[in-house]
Amino acid sequence: MDSTTHALPATTKQIAYARSLALRNKTLLPWEVQQDRRSLSAWIDAQAQLKPVSDLDQLPTSKQVAFAEKLARIKRRAVPDECFRDKGLMSKWIDGNK
């Protein structure tokens, strides 16, 4: 008997579902994972557990906005409009204006 194991190819349904999860989670579906049914199944399980990435997750929190507006009043400056659209930019603006 041959002791080597043969990997089963992933099914088209698995690949379609994995691609939809990759889009939902805004992540890449590795090519190596798509070649083996078992590894693709493990990748799908891990991705299905994740919370979907939302555009709202990138917006600054209400506390960030309130603190930035307070700093802006104290420093007599305006908070740039792009800071209200990106959490990271808002954080950098706050750090630079403390």
The 8 nearest C-alpha neighbors of each residue, nearest first, counted from 0:
[[1, 2, 3, 4, 5, 6, 7, 8],
 [0, 2, 3, 4, 5, 6, 7, 8],
 [1, 3, 0, 4, 5, 6, 7, 35],
 [4, 2, 1, 5, 0, 6, 7, 35],
 [5, 3, 2, 6, 1, 7, 0, 35],
 [4, 6, 7, 3, 8, 35, 2, 1],
 [5, 7, 35, 8, 4, 36, 37, 34],
 [6, 8, 36, 35, 5, 9, 37, 34],
 [9, 7, 35, 36, 34, 6, 10, 33],
 [8, 10, 36, 35, 34, 33, 13, 7],
 [11, 9, 13, 12, 14, 8, 36, 15],
 [10, 12, 14, 13, 15, 9, 16, 8],
 [13, 11, 15, 10, 14, 16, 9, 17],
 [14, 12, 10, 16, 11, 15, 17, 9],
 [13, 15, 17, 11, 12, 16, 18, 10],
 [14, 16, 12, 18, 17, 13, 11, 19],
 [15, 17, 19, 13, 18, 14, 12, 20],
 [18, 16, 14, 20, 19, 15, 43, 13],
 [19, 17, 21, 15, 20, 16, 14, 22],
 [18, 20, 16, 22, 21, 17, 23, 15],
 [21, 19, 23, 17, 18, 22, 24, 16],
 [22, 20, 26, 18, 24, 19, 23, 25],
 [23, 21, 25, 19, 20, 24, 18, 26],
 [22, 24, 20, 21, 25, 51, 19, 52],
 [23, 25, 51, 21, 52, 26, 22, 20],
 [26, 24, 22, 23, 21, 52, 27, 20],
 [27, 25, 21, 24, 22, 28, 23, 20],
 [26, 28, 21, 29, 25, 22, 18, 24],
 [27, 29, 21, 30, 26, 18, 17, 32],
 [30, 28, 32, 31, 27, 33, 39, 26],
 [29, 31, 33, 32, 28, 34, 27, 35],
 [32, 30, 33, 34, 29, 35, 38, 28],
 [33, 31, 39, 29, 30, 34, 38, 35],
 [32, 34, 30, 31, 39, 35, 9, 29],
 [33, 35, 32, 31, 8, 9, 36, 30],
 [36, 34, 8, 9, 38, 37, 33, 7],
 [35, 37, 9, 39, 8, 7, 38, 40],
 [38, 36, 40, 39, 35, 41, 7, 9],
 [39, 37, 41, 40, 35, 32, 36, 42],
 [40, 38, 42, 32, 36, 41, 37, 33],
 [39, 41, 43, 37, 38, 42, 36, 44],
 [40, 42, 38, 44, 39, 43, 45, 37],
 [43, 41, 39, 45, 40, 44, 46, 38],
 [44, 42, 40, 46, 41, 45, 17, 47],
 [45, 43, 41, 47, 42, 46, 40, 48],
 [44, 46, 42, 43, 48, 47, 41, 49],
 [47, 45, 43, 49, 48, 44, 42, 20],
 [46, 48, 44, 49, 45, 43, 20, 50],
 [47, 49, 46, 45, 44, 50, 43, 51],
 [50, 48, 46, 47, 51, 45, 24, 52],
 [49, 51, 52, 48, 24, 47, 46, 53],
 [52, 50, 24, 23, 53, 49, 25, 20],
 [53, 51, 24, 50, 25, 23, 54, 56],
 [52, 54, 55, 56, 51, 57, 24, 23],
 [53, 55, 56, 57, 52, 58, 84, 85],
 [54, 56, 53, 57, 58, 52, 59, 84],
 [57, 55, 53, 54, 58, 52, 59, 86],
 [56, 58, 55, 86, 85, 54, 59, 84],
 [57, 59, 85, 86, 55, 84, 56, 60],
 [60, 58, 86, 85, 63, 83, 57, 89],
 [59, 61, 63, 62, 64, 58, 86, 65],
 [60, 62, 64, 63, 65, 59, 66, 58],
 [61, 63, 65, 60, 64, 66, 59, 67],
 [64, 62, 60, 66, 61, 65, 67, 59],
 [63, 65, 61, 67, 62, 66, 68, 60],
 [66, 64, 62, 68, 67, 63, 61, 69],
 [65, 67, 69, 63, 68, 64, 62, 70],
 [68, 66, 70, 64, 69, 65, 93, 63],
 [67, 69, 71, 65, 70, 66, 64, 72],
 [68, 70, 66, 72, 67, 71, 65, 73],
 [71, 69, 67, 73, 68, 72, 74, 66],
 [70, 72, 76, 68, 74, 69, 73, 75],
 [73, 71, 75, 69, 70, 74, 68, 76],
 [72, 74, 70, 71, 75, 69, 76, 68],
 [73, 75, 71, 76, 72, 70, 96, 69],
 [76, 74, 72, 71, 73, 77, 70, 69],
 [77, 75, 71, 74, 72, 78, 73, 70],
 [76, 78, 71, 79, 75, 72, 68, 80],
 [77, 79, 71, 80, 76, 68, 82, 67],
 [80, 78, 81, 82, 77, 83, 92, 89],
 [81, 79, 82, 83, 78, 84, 77, 85],
 [80, 82, 84, 83, 79, 85, 88, 89],
 [83, 81, 89, 88, 84, 80, 85, 79],
 [82, 84, 81, 80, 85, 59, 89, 58],
 [85, 83, 81, 82, 58, 86, 59, 80],
 [86, 84, 58, 82, 88, 57, 87, 83],
 [85, 87, 59, 58, 89, 57, 88, 90],
 [88, 86, 90, 89, 85, 91, 59, 82],
 [89, 87, 91, 82, 90, 85, 86, 92],
 [88, 90, 82, 92, 86, 87, 91, 93],
 [89, 91, 87, 93, 88, 92, 94, 86],
 [92, 90, 88, 94, 93, 89, 95, 87],
 [93, 91, 89, 95, 90, 94, 88, 96],
 [92, 94, 90, 96, 95, 91, 67, 97],
 [95, 93, 91, 92, 96, 97, 90, 89],
 [94, 96, 92, 93, 97, 91, 90, 89],
 [95, 97, 93, 94, 92, 70, 74, 71],
 [96, 94, 95, 93, 70, 92, 74, 67]]
